[in-house]
Structure formats: C-alpha cells, structure tokens
C-alpha cells in the first residue's frame, strides 16, 4: 500500500497523472497519422481545371475562336495534397500559342508545377494575293483573307482590309505572304517626344518602365526611347503608346 503522500503526488483533481502513458499515447497517434500523410497525393482534376479556367480567362477578348488543348498532370505525381491552388503564367509569356501554365500550392505546403498547353486562335488574317512592289499603294485586289491559327503568325499580323488598304508598302512582298504591320507605312502610333510605356521581356522575366520616344514610329517599326536614367533603348512600336523591348 502506498503512502498517503504518494497517492497525492499521483493525483490531481481526481485524475491519475501518468506522463509515461501520455507519451505512449502521443507516439501511437503520430504513428497512425504519418502513413496517412505520406499517402496523401494531389488529385489531378483540380490542378487541370484551375489551369484551364485560367487560360479561358486570359484569352477572353482575343479575336476569333479560341481552342485550348491542355496537357495533363501526372496521375502518379508525388505532390502532397493541396488546399489552396493558384494559377499563373511564367514572366513574359503571352496567352496564346505553345504556353506553360503554372499552378502553385500555397497551403498547407508549397509547391509548383507547370502544365503544357496549346492555345489556337482561329480567325481570318490578311495575305498578299499577288506580288507587291516597294512604295506601292495597297488596294483591295492586292490582298485576300485566309482562315487559320493567329497564334502561329507573327504578333503584328493584320486581320482586316481596312488596316492595310490605302497604305504604301515599305518593300517588295511576294504573293502568299502574311501581311504584317511593319510591311506598310502606317500612321505613327508613337510620336517624337511622347511618353511611352516600355515592356521589356527576356528569358523567364518581364519588366515595365516609362520613357520618352526620340523618334516617331508606326506599328511594328523600330523606335528609340530614352529611359529616366538617361539610357537609350531600341524597341518595336505598338498601338497605345507601347514599345516592346527584347533583352
């Protein structure tokens, strides 16, 4: 029989204190939980669905009919199950053509995966119907419309006769060529002295800045811009006072 003092040291508020028993209980609980955590795998359907929804939002407003072909996530992936998924584009990537769509997990763990996708933008675009001479004024009979994937054409491809008819050709163009803005002497989209938005892209990154145009330029033409720090860069003029610069 234990002493009265011993009984009091083992009891508190009518409960027996047993630190060794509690420790065994905790170890047993952890041993049961660990296999469940190890076997928790990220289902592919939520990842693929959020990537597809993201592409559909990003391509809203593009001309023509958009076709999205999305590659799947490996069903044997070893990613832990995620409670919060977030889609994104790698820096500098446009939302059409051959693209990579990132999906990151933010909780309870952090990981990122990339799904490959093909975004086709099916629409009509202009093609030369016959050879074009330098400085020739473009007429309706010089052009024709073809239907195809705009994502497979240069970004400056023209899609409407009104964009080309009445303008001078900069240089000779053979029949059957896609008509691009830089082939024609179009009205300037950037004026000398204008404050322009600079979009600089490189391998895996994209930056924006402002500068002052040193020359005037039409759509697709080369233009020199002075940055706030005095550096001068050369880029491609686009509508809306935008200058694209490749690094």
C-alpha positions in Angstrom: 0.0 0.0 0.0 1.4 3.4 -1.0 1.8 6.2 1.4 -0.8 9.0 1.6 1.8 11.4 0.3 2.5 9.2 -2.7 -1.2 9.0 -3.6 -1.5 12.8 -3.5 1.5 13.2 -5.9 -0.1 10.9 -8.4 -3.5 12.5 -8.3 -4.7 15.9 -9.2 -8.4 16.8 -9.3 -9.3 13.2 -9.1 -7.2 12.2 -12.2 -4.1 10.0 -12.2 -1.1 11.7 -13.7 0.9 9.3 -15.8 3.4 11.0 -18.1 4.7 7.7 -19.5 1.2 6.7 -20.6 0.6 10.0 -22.2 3.9 9.7 -24.1 2.9 6.3 -25.4 -0.5 7.7 -26.5 1.2 10.5 -28.5 3.6 8.1 -30.2 0.7 5.9 -31.2 -1.2 8.8 -32.6 1.8 10.1 -34.7 2.4 6.6 -35.9 -1.2 6.4 -37.2 -1.1 9.9 -38.8 2.3 9.6 -40.7 1.2 6.9 -43.1 -1.9 8.9 -44.0 0.2 12.0 -44.7 2.6 10.0 -46.8 -0.1 8.5 -48.9 -1.9 11.9 -49.4 -1.4 12.6 -53.1 -2.6 15.6 -55.1 -5.6 14.7 -57.3 -5.0 15.8 -60.9 -8.6 17.1 -61.6 -8.4 20.3 -59.5 -5.0 21.2 -60.9 -6.1 20.7 -64.5 -9.4 22.5 -64.0 -7.9 25.6 -62.4 -5.3 25.8 -65.3 -8.0 25.5 -67.9 -10.2 28.2 -66.2 -7.1 30.5 -66.1 -6.4 30.1 -69.8 -10.0 30.7 -70.7 -10.0 34.0 -68.6 -6.7 35.1 -70.1 -7.9 34.6 -73.7 -11.2 36.4 -73.3 -11.3 39.2 -75.9 -9.0 37.6 -78.4 -10.3 37.7 -81.9 -11.9 34.6 -83.5 -12.5 31.2 -81.9 -10.1 30.0 -79.2 -9.2 26.4 -78.9 -7.4 25.2 -75.8 -5.5 21.9 -75.7 -4.2 21.3 -72.2 -1.6 18.7 -71.2 -2.4 16.7 -68.0 -0.7 16.4 -64.6 0.9 13.0 -64.0 -1.5 10.8 -62.1 1.4 9.2 -60.3 2.7 12.6 -59.1 4.3 12.7 -55.6 2.9 16.1 -54.7 1.2 16.5 -51.3 -2.5 17.2 -51.4 -3.1 21.0 -51.6 -5.9 23.0 -50.0 -5.3 26.3 -52.0 -4.2 26.2 -55.7 -3.2 29.4 -57.6 -2.6 29.5 -61.4 0.0 31.8 -63.0 1.9 32.5 -66.2 5.7 32.5 -66.2 7.0 36.1 -66.7 6.8 37.4 -70.2 4.6 34.6 -71.6 1.7 35.5 -73.9 -1.6 33.6 -73.5 -1.6 32.0 -77.0 0.5 29.6 -79.0 2.5 27.0 -77.1 2.4 28.0 -73.5 3.2 26.8 -70.0 0.7 27.3 -67.2 2.0 27.3 -63.7 -0.1 26.1 -60.7 1.2 26.7 -57.3 0.1 25.3 -53.9 0.1 27.9 -51.1 -1.2 25.8 -48.2 -0.7 23.5 -46.3 2.6 23.0 -48.2 4.3 25.0 -51.0 5.0 23.5 -54.4 4.6 24.5 -58.1 4.0 22.5 -61.3 3.8 23.5 -65.0 1.3 22.2 -67.5 1.9 22.5 -71.2 -0.9 23.8 -73.3 -1.6 24.8 -76.9 -3.9 27.8 -77.4 -5.0 28.3 -81.0 -6.8 31.5 -82.0 -8.7 30.7 -85.2 -9.5 33.8 -87.2 -9.2 35.4 -90.6 -6.0 37.3 -91.5 -4.6 39.1 -94.5 -2.4 37.5 -97.1 -0.9 39.1 -100.3 -2.9 38.0 -103.3 -0.2 39.0 -105.7 3.4 40.4 -105.6 3.7 43.9 -104.0 6.2 46.5 -105.2 8.1 48.9 -102.9 6.1 52.1 -102.3 3.0 50.6 -104.0 -0.3 51.8 -102.6 -2.2 48.7 -101.4 -5.6 48.1 -102.9 -8.3 45.6 -102.1 -7.3 43.4 -105.0 -3.8 43.0 -103.7 -5.0 41.2 -100.6 -7.1 38.2 -99.6 -8.3 36.7 -96.3 -7.2 33.3 -95.1 -8.6 31.4 -92.1 -6.1 29.9 -89.7 -4.4 30.0 -86.3 -3.3 33.5 -85.5 -1.1 32.1 -82.8 1.1 30.6 -85.5 1.5 34.0 -87.2 3.7 37.0 -86.1 2.1 39.2 -83.4 1.8 42.1 -85.8 -0.3 40.2 -88.4 -3.2 42.3 -89.8 -6.7 40.8 -89.8 -8.9 43.4 -91.6 -8.7 45.0 -95.1 -9.2 48.5 -93.6 -5.8 48.1 -91.7 -3.9 47.8 -95.0 -5.8 49.3 -98.0 -4.6 52.8 -99.0 -1.2 52.5 -97.3 2.2 52.3 -99.0 4.3 49.2 -99.0 7.7 49.6 -97.4 9.3 47.0 -99.5 8.6 44.2 -102.1 6.5 41.4 -100.8 5.9 38.1 -102.7 2.4 36.7 -103.2 1.0 34.4 -100.5 2.8 36.2 -97.6 1.1 37.1 -94.3 0.6 40.8 -94.1 2.3 42.3 -91.1 2.1 45.9 -89.8 5.8 46.5 -90.4 5.4 45.8 -94.2 3.4 49.0 -94.6 3.9 52.7 -94.0 1.1 53.1 -91.4 0.3 56.2 -89.4 2.6 56.7 -86.4 1.5 55.0 -83.1 4.4 56.7 -81.3 5.2 60.4 -81.7 8.6 62.0 -81.1 8.8 63.3 -77.5 5.8 61.2 -76.4 5.9 59.4 -73.0 5.6 55.7 -73.8 5.2 52.5 -71.8 8.1 50.1 -72.2 7.5 46.4 -71.9 10.8 44.6 -71.7 11.0 40.8 -71.9 13.8 38.3 -71.7 14.3 34.6 -70.9 11.9 34.0 -68.0 11.3 37.6 -67.0 9.3 40.7 -67.9 9.7 44.3 -66.7 7.8 47.6 -67.4 9.0 51.1 -67.4 8.4 54.5 -68.9 10.5 56.6 -71.3 10.4 59.3 -73.8 10.4 58.5 -77.5 13.2 60.0 -79.5 11.6 59.3 -82.9 8.2 58.7 -84.4 7.2 55.2 -85.5 4.3 53.3 -87.0 3.0 50.0 -85.8 5.8 47.4 -85.9 8.6 50.0 -86.6 11.8 50.4 -84.7 11.8 53.3 -82.2 14.5 54.7 -79.8 13.5 55.6 -76.3 15.3 57.4 -73.5 14.8 55.9 -70.0 14.5 58.1 -66.9 18.2 57.2 -66.0 19.3 58.5 -69.4 19.9 55.1 -71.0 18.7 54.8 -74.6 17.0 51.6 -75.8 15.6 50.5 -79.1 12.3 48.7 -79.3 9.2 48.0 -81.5 6.3 50.5 -81.6 2.9 49.2 -80.8 -0.6 50.8 -80.5 -1.4 52.6 -77.4 2.0 54.2 -76.9 3.6 50.9 -76.1 7.2 50.0 -77.0 8.3 46.4 -76.8 12.0 45.7 -76.0 13.7 42.3 -76.1 16.7 41.7 -73.8 
